[in-house]
Amino acid sequence: MDWKFILTSLDGRIGKKTYWIAMLGMIAVNLVVAVLTGDANWQPGQPLFSTASTVVALVLLWPMLAVAGKRWHDQDKSAWFNLLYFIPLVNLVALIWNGVADGTPGNNRFGGIPPY
């Protein structure tokens, strides 16, 4: 697998397994940073997120959108469907839908069948 391509480009398609590996890995990184910085033990009167958590979330934003965009492409949908991830609660439905929906059999306008 070419992880650089998977995490940085909006081109092409990826399968469900690659999607879940990448997304769960990035979610795990976010959670680990939240626990290490104390964001997981938030108390009233404290900032909601630490600087470290914010920086990690912003750094991982593009890779998450690139992975999700490729998965939308596998379903013959535009990467503009990534905008669903910015709507509370709808984002959870989009995350799960993108991970369980079958891709287009054969070639589609975004490329051939994903090799992984």
Secondary structure, DSSP 8 states (H G I E B T S, - for coil): --HHHHHH---S---HHHHHHHHHHHHHHHHHHHHHHTGGG--TTS-SS-HHHHHHHHHHHHHHHHHHHHHHHHTT--GGGGGGGGSTTHHHHHHHHHHHS---SS-BTTBS----
